């Protein structure tokens, strides 16, 4: 594998030299562990192997109910191999694209791969439908008779959870084939539009990520100019983003209606293997806590900044005491590895593999996807991490967060392709826990009272963004999808709903000035994965409860924690949390997690 060194041409706006001077050499990922290149024989061979497996699975059509347990296990194993092959292809195409969404050839390659994968996988749409059609008693007998098949039971159970909502084989095949020019095409249009946007601040044109970063600049006037630049460009593209939102919401409504799903978010709950009642308990607990969390904190922050009220561009402003130096990449690396190692050497060793190999893409550059993610790829390869590293303390936390995902994905890989994928409600566990470890390590090392206060305040803000903001996003989506069922929403109406939920969650200490009504447009989760957002709040609440158990000094905690991560998607959240004495179905569970945030705000109030 060849390491690709960063070059000046890969940095945005001609800023490569200064960024390198401040931050050191930033890593760029090398995707050749997936495929040597888009025209490589290995890629074509993978497509051919997928065709072979699809044809072999297709020969079993109409016979699944009659197969022995072991024979059915053989078909499932072939389906797993098929899934891994297609997963490797699409991981490669997707990661190439997100590294530079402005690259027309990368976009074409992704689209072509998507179309070809859709054609191949269309041959076996019957498989999950026919598996679901097997009688319960007959399937139970097969599972008892075959330990090999029994290993797949958690995956089969999740699949069969959709049984009441599946359509006819013909309709499922149509929806599968149509998706490449349906919802997927609209998502791609959104991504490419967002990546191409440029925002002029002080005579300089910046991409989205760089402009959003200015919203946490120490200079208040610069924050305001960045906020106005964002609002201006979002407003200019409002018609397109409204069209995408309306179309995808209607597409989902049609699909949900045909499947007789009880609510717009029901499919997400099923995919997450979580009960609607548990999510409702989370939402209600967080909404009820708005006054003692976000409302109280932002009033406190306004006082610190000498303001009667915060403007929305002040919400993520640094405190005057905050250390605004740029943190070099090497220091960020050591900070995260030290924090992980303080919990368990094995955790640091796993995270270190990402730095020792070109598995991380860190520089900010034009066309690169904004934000951050850890993509698991497939179990026969390894995850890749994308961050947009600018040297801020929050960027170090983001790095710790995404590496937590990466470590989780490495550990879960031993479950195999079908069982390694963790439901979203648990997928945030290792990431948020890694972030908490890093924060606590930084806090313990900080001796200056002012910087300690700023660090604690920054953590509170991150937790509010993870819990309060994401539940507000969830409410926004629920309202959008509910209203879309009765007709198309105008851009103004979408903005009104956005302002309503923002006002409820942020409270009276934050003034939502003109322009903020357009800010829903850049939240890509609404487009990529409807109702994904509550998983962040779920994960934060879960981690707060877990971390409290860890701080109690239980000597067996680390082993149980690794066991939980290794389980991947093989166990229900109730089963995974039981060894820790935790139960997400208990309303008190969520209050316990929220009390951790409230306690930090108490501590900040006491510092005044």
Secondary structure as GFF3:
##gff-version 3
##sequence-region A 1 608
A	DSSP	three_ten_helix	8	10	.	.	.	ID=ss1
A	DSSP	three_ten_helix	12	14	.	.	.	ID=ss2
A	DSSP	alpha_helix	16	23	.	.	.	ID=ss3
A	DSSP	three_ten_helix	31	33	.	.	.	ID=ss4
A	DSSP	alpha_helix	41	58	.	.	.	ID=ss5
A	DSSP	three_ten_helix	64	66	.	.	.	ID=ss6
A	DSSP	alpha_helix	69	99	.	.	.	ID=ss7
A	DSSP	alpha_helix	104	121	.	.	.	ID=ss8
A	DSSP	three_ten_helix	122	124	.	.	.	ID=ss9
A	DSSP	alpha_helix	125	133	.	.	.	ID=ss10
A	DSSP	alpha_helix	136	145	.	.	.	ID=ss11
A	DSSP	alpha_helix	147	150	.	.	.	ID=ss12
A	DSSP	alpha_helix	153	160	.	.	.	ID=ss13
A	DSSP	three_ten_helix	163	165	.	.	.	ID=ss14
A	DSSP	alpha_helix	169	178	.	.	.	ID=ss15
A	DSSP	three_ten_helix	179	181	.	.	.	ID=ss16
A	DSSP	alpha_helix	183	196	.	.	.	ID=ss17
A	DSSP	beta_strand	199	201	.	.	.	ID=ss18
A	DSSP	beta_strand	204	206	.	.	.	ID=ss19
A	DSSP	alpha_helix	208	213	.	.	.	ID=ss20
A	DSSP	three_ten_helix	214	216	.	.	.	ID=ss21
A	DSSP	alpha_helix	220	236	.	.	.	ID=ss22
A	DSSP	alpha_helix	238	259	.	.	.	ID=ss23
A	DSSP	alpha_helix	266	272	.	.	.	ID=ss24
A	DSSP	alpha_helix	276	289	.	.	.	ID=ss25
A	DSSP	pi_helix	291	295	.	.	.	ID=ss26
A	DSSP	alpha_helix	296	304	.	.	.	ID=ss27
A	DSSP	beta_strand	310	311	.	.	.	ID=ss28
A	DSSP	three_ten_helix	312	314	.	.	.	ID=ss29
A	DSSP	alpha_helix	329	343	.	.	.	ID=ss30
A	DSSP	alpha_helix	345	356	.	.	.	ID=ss31
A	DSSP	beta_strand	360	361	.	.	.	ID=ss32
A	DSSP	beta_strand	373	375	.	.	.	ID=ss33
A	DSSP	beta_strand	384	386	.	.	.	ID=ss34
A	DSSP	alpha_helix	393	412	.	.	.	ID=ss35
A	DSSP	three_ten_helix	413	415	.	.	.	ID=ss36
A	DSSP	alpha_helix	424	427	.	.	.	ID=ss37
A	DSSP	alpha_helix	429	445	.	.	.	ID=ss38
A	DSSP	alpha_helix	449	466	.	.	.	ID=ss39
A	DSSP	alpha_helix	468	484	.	.	.	ID=ss40
A	DSSP	alpha_helix	491	506	.	.	.	ID=ss41
A	DSSP	beta_strand	510	511	.	.	.	ID=ss42
A	DSSP	three_ten_helix	516	522	.	.	.	ID=ss43
A	DSSP	alpha_helix	525	528	.	.	.	ID=ss44
A	DSSP	alpha_helix	534	551	.	.	.	ID=ss45
A	DSSP	alpha_helix	557	566	.	.	.	ID=ss46
A	DSSP	alpha_helix	573	578	.	.	.	ID=ss47
A	DSSP	alpha_helix	587	607	.	.	.	ID=ss48
###
